[in-house]
Amino acid sequence: MKDKTEEFQFTTGVIGYPIAFVLVLWIVFWFEIRFNFDFNHLGVLPRTIVGLRGVVFSPFIHADLSHLWNNTLPVLILSASLFYFYAQQAWKVLWIGVLCTGVLTWLFGRTAHHIGASGVIYMLFGFLFFKGILTKHFRLIAVSLIVVFIYGSMIWYIAPIDPKISWEGHLSGLLTGIVLAFVFKKGIAQPTLYHWETEEYDPEEDAFLQHFDEEGNFVPSPPPPEEITDISDIAIVYDYKEQPKNISPPTDEEE
């Protein structure tokens, strides 16, 4: 009845990789505080050669504790969703998404150091939402709806509503995620197909559809023809049961 689908499997990497990424973010921030370093200059500085290093380093740098905390849970939840529901393409989506988000920010961002993992968060948001809709898989569509329900309000921050927020990085991440949702097609769980949804299905050979005429009216099957039996073919067989000899017939008294 169905085409084979890829099963979603829980592995240690589903939780392990997101936790490791979040730990790196916190360790980098702790290192800055503990040893009085400032890594903000390693962020993306648009349209400068030295600013290209921020494409790799900027997701790990945060301005303050509030900035880091606001990015921690979305990174943890969205990346775990990526590794669970799109296991075969997760690393490609993550690495290509990070690089493309950083490059777009470098190309179109204003002259300032753009730091933080929020661009990656918007990339994951865009990919998970649009990819789930495109696959038409009911579980992945459910993931899309959950993602937009929890983080849908982030859409406001792709506009320049706050000069302290890198809306260019947010917009770059969202656009990157949308493009990746259309690009990656292999290794994605496919929706379950019934027999009449497959390419091999021929409606003319469907016994059920043959009960309908061209106008869609139901036409019941004609009753089977009555079988005419020749009486000469009927054989009557009598089966007699012999009475045991040691049993005498009943007398009037016994009756």
C-alpha positions as CSV (number, residue, x, y, z in Angstrom):
1,M,0.0,0.0,0.0
2,K,2.8,2.4,0.8
3,D,6.2,3.4,-0.5
4,K,9.0,2.9,1.9
5,T,9.7,5.9,4.1
6,E,12.7,6.9,6.2
7,E,12.1,6.4,9.9
8,F,13.0,9.1,12.3
9,Q,15.5,7.6,14.8
10,F,16.7,9.1,18.0
11,T,20.5,9.0,18.4
12,T,22.9,10.5,20.9
13,G,23.8,13.1,18.4
14,V,20.3,14.5,18.3
15,I,21.0,15.9,21.8
16,G,24.8,15.6,22.0
17,Y,25.6,17.9,19.0
18,P,23.3,20.8,20.1
19,I,24.5,20.6,23.7
20,A,28.1,20.6,22.5
21,F,27.5,23.7,20.4
22,V,25.8,25.5,23.2
23,L,28.6,24.6,25.6
24,V,31.1,26.2,23.2
25,L,29.1,29.4,23.2
26,W,29.1,29.5,27.0
27,I,32.8,28.6,27.2
28,V,33.8,31.4,24.8
29,F,31.7,33.9,26.8
30,W,33.2,32.6,30.1
31,F,36.7,32.9,28.7
32,E,36.0,36.6,27.8
33,I,34.7,37.4,31.2
34,R,37.3,35.3,33.1
35,F,40.4,36.6,31.3
36,N,39.0,40.0,30.3
37,F,39.0,39.5,26.6
38,D,36.8,41.1,24.0
39,F,36.2,39.1,20.9
40,N,33.7,41.5,19.3
41,H,36.3,42.6,16.8
42,L,36.1,39.0,15.4
43,G,32.6,39.5,14.2
44,V,31.5,40.1,10.6
45,L,32.7,43.5,9.4
46,P,30.9,44.0,6.0
47,R,32.9,44.5,2.8
48,T,36.3,44.3,4.4
49,I,38.8,41.5,4.0
50,V,39.5,41.2,7.7
51,G,35.8,41.1,8.3
52,L,35.5,37.8,6.5
53,R,36.8,36.0,9.5
54,G,33.5,36.8,11.2
55,V,31.8,34.4,8.9
56,V,33.2,31.6,11.0
57,F,33.8,33.2,14.4
58,S,30.7,35.5,14.8
59,P,28.2,32.8,15.8
60,F,30.3,32.0,18.9
61,I,30.6,35.6,20.1
62,H,28.0,37.4,22.2
63,A,27.8,40.9,23.6
64,D,26.5,40.1,27.1
65,L,24.8,37.5,29.2
66,S,21.3,38.4,28.0
67,H,22.3,38.1,24.4
68,L,23.8,34.7,25.0
69,W,20.8,33.4,27.0
70,N,18.3,34.6,24.4
71,N,20.2,32.6,21.8
72,T,20.9,29.5,23.9
73,L,17.4,27.8,24.0
74,P,16.5,28.5,20.3
75,V,19.9,27.0,19.2
76,L,19.4,24.0,21.4
77,I,15.8,23.3,20.3
78,L,16.1,24.1,16.6
79,S,19.4,22.3,16.1
80,A,18.0,19.2,17.9
81,S,15.0,19.3,15.6
82,L,17.3,19.5,12.6
83,F,19.4,16.5,13.7
84,Y,16.3,14.4,14.5
85,F,14.0,15.1,11.6
86,Y,16.7,15.7,8.9
87,A,19.5,13.5,10.1
88,Q,21.0,12.8,6.7
89,Q,21.3,16.4,5.7
90,A,21.8,18.0,9.1
91,W,25.5,18.7,8.9
92,K,25.3,20.0,5.4
93,V,22.5,22.3,6.3
94,L,24.3,23.6,9.3
95,W,27.7,24.2,7.8
96,I,26.4,25.6,4.5
97,G,23.8,27.7,6.4
98,V,26.4,29.2,8.7
99,L,28.7,30.1,5.9
100,C,26.0,31.5,3.6
101,T,24.5,33.5,6.4
102,G,27.8,35.1,7.3
103,V,28.7,35.9,3.6
104,L,25.3,37.5,3.0
105,T,25.7,39.6,6.2
106,W,29.2,40.6,5.0
107,L,27.8,41.6,1.6
108,F,24.8,43.6,2.7
109,G,25.2,44.5,6.3
110,R,25.9,48.0,7.7
111,T,29.4,48.9,8.8
112,A,29.6,47.4,12.2
113,H,30.7,44.2,13.9
114,H,27.9,41.7,13.6
115,I,28.1,39.0,16.3
116,G,25.9,36.3,17.8
117,A,24.3,33.0,16.8
118,S,21.0,34.7,15.9
119,G,21.7,34.4,12.2
120,V,22.1,30.7,12.6
121,I,18.8,30.6,14.5
122,Y,17.0,32.3,11.7
123,M,18.6,30.0,9.2
124,L,17.3,26.9,11.2
125,F,13.9,28.5,11.6
126,G,13.6,29.2,7.8
127,F,14.8,25.7,6.9
128,L,12.6,23.8,9.4
129,F,9.5,25.7,8.6
130,F,9.6,25.7,4.8
131,K,11.1,22.3,4.4
132,G,8.3,20.7,6.4
133,I,5.7,22.4,4.3
134,L,7.4,21.4,1.0
135,T,7.8,17.7,2.0
136,K,4.0,17.3,2.6
137,H,4.9,14.8,5.3
138,F,2.4,15.1,8.2
139,R,5.1,14.9,10.9
140,L,7.4,17.4,9.3
141,I,4.4,19.7,8.7
142,A,3.7,19.4,12.4
143,V,7.3,20.4,13.1
144,S,6.8,23.5,10.9
145,L,3.7,24.5,12.8
146,I,5.3,24.0,16.1
147,V,8.4,26.0,15.1
148,V,6.3,28.9,13.8
149,F,4.1,28.8,16.9
150,I,7.1,29.0,19.3
151,Y,9.4,31.3,17.3
152,G,7.1,33.0,14.8
153,S,7.4,36.4,16.6
154,M,11.1,36.5,15.5
155,I,9.9,37.6,12.0
156,W,9.7,41.1,13.3
157,Y,13.4,41.3,13.8
158,I,14.3,40.9,10.2
159,A,13.4,44.6,9.9
160,P,15.5,47.5,11.2
161,I,13.4,48.1,14.3
162,D,16.3,48.3,16.7
163,P,19.8,49.8,15.8
164,K,21.4,47.4,18.3
165,I,20.2,44.3,16.6
166,S,21.8,42.9,13.5
167,W,18.6,42.6,11.4
168,E,20.8,42.1,8.4
169,G,22.2,38.9,10.0
170,H,18.6,37.8,10.8
171,L,17.4,38.4,7.3
172,S,20.4,36.7,5.8
173,G,19.8,33.6,7.9
174,L,16.2,33.4,7.1
175,L,16.8,33.7,3.3
176,T,19.6,31.1,3.5
177,G,17.3,28.7,5.4
178,I,14.5,29.1,2.8
179,V,16.9,28.5,-0.1
180,L,18.3,25.4,1.6
181,A,14.8,24.1,2.1
182,F,14.3,24.1,-1.7
183,V,17.8,22.8,-2.5
184,F,18.0,19.8,-0.3
185,K,15.7,17.1,-1.5
186,K,17.6,13.8,-1.1
187,G,17.6,12.0,2.2
188,I,14.4,13.7,3.4
189,A,11.6,11.6,4.8
190,Q,8.9,11.1,2.2
191,P,5.2,11.1,2.9
192,T,3.4,7.8,2.9
193,L,1.8,7.0,-0.4
194,Y,-1.3,4.9,-0.8
195,H,-1.7,2.7,-3.9
196,W,-3.8,5.2,-5.8
197,E,-1.2,7.9,-5.2
198,T,1.7,6.0,-6.8
199,E,2.8,6.3,-10.5
200,E,2.0,2.6,-11.2
201,Y,-1.7,3.1,-10.3
202,D,-4.1,2.6,-13.3
203,P,-7.6,3.8,-12.5
204,E,-9.0,1.7,-15.3
205,E,-8.0,-1.4,-13.6
206,D,-9.4,-0.4,-10.2
207,A,-12.3,-2.7,-9.4
208,F,-13.9,-0.1,-7.2
209,L,-13.9,2.7,-9.8
210,Q,-15.5,0.4,-12.3
211,H,-18.7,0.7,-10.3
212,F,-19.0,4.4,-11.4
213,D,-20.2,5.7,-14.8
214,E,-18.7,8.6,-16.7
215,E,-20.9,11.1,-14.8
216,G,-19.8,9.7,-11.4
217,N,-23.0,7.8,-10.6
218,F,-22.6,4.6,-8.7
219,V,-23.6,1.6,-10.7
220,P,-24.1,-1.6,-8.7
221,S,-22.8,-4.9,-10.0
222,P,-25.5,-7.0,-11.8
223,P,-26.6,-10.0,-9.8
224,P,-25.0,-13.3,-10.9
225,P,-27.1,-15.3,-13.4
226,E,-29.3,-18.0,-11.9
227,E,-27.9,-21.5,-12.5
228,I,-30.3,-23.8,-14.3
229,T,-30.0,-27.3,-13.1
230,D,-31.2,-30.3,-15.2
231,I,-33.4,-32.5,-12.9
232,S,-32.0,-35.5,-14.6
233,D,-28.7,-34.7,-13.1
234,I,-30.0,-34.9,-9.5
235,A,-29.1,-38.1,-7.7
236,I,-30.9,-39.1,-4.5
237,V,-28.9,-41.2,-2.1
238,Y,-30.5,-43.0,0.9
239,D,-28.4,-43.8,3.9
240,Y,-29.8,-46.5,6.2
241,K,-28.6,-47.1,9.7
242,E,-28.8,-50.8,10.6
243,Q,-30.4,-51.5,14.0
244,P,-28.2,-53.6,16.4
245,K,-29.4,-57.2,16.7
246,N,-29.2,-57.4,20.5
247,I,-31.8,-54.8,20.9
248,S,-35.4,-56.2,20.8
249,P,-38.2,-54.1,19.5
250,P,-40.3,-52.3,22.2
251,T,-43.3,-54.0,23.6
252,D,-46.6,-52.5,24.6
253,E,-45.6,-52.5,28.2
254,E,-42.4,-50.6,27.5
255,E,-44.2,-48.1,25.5
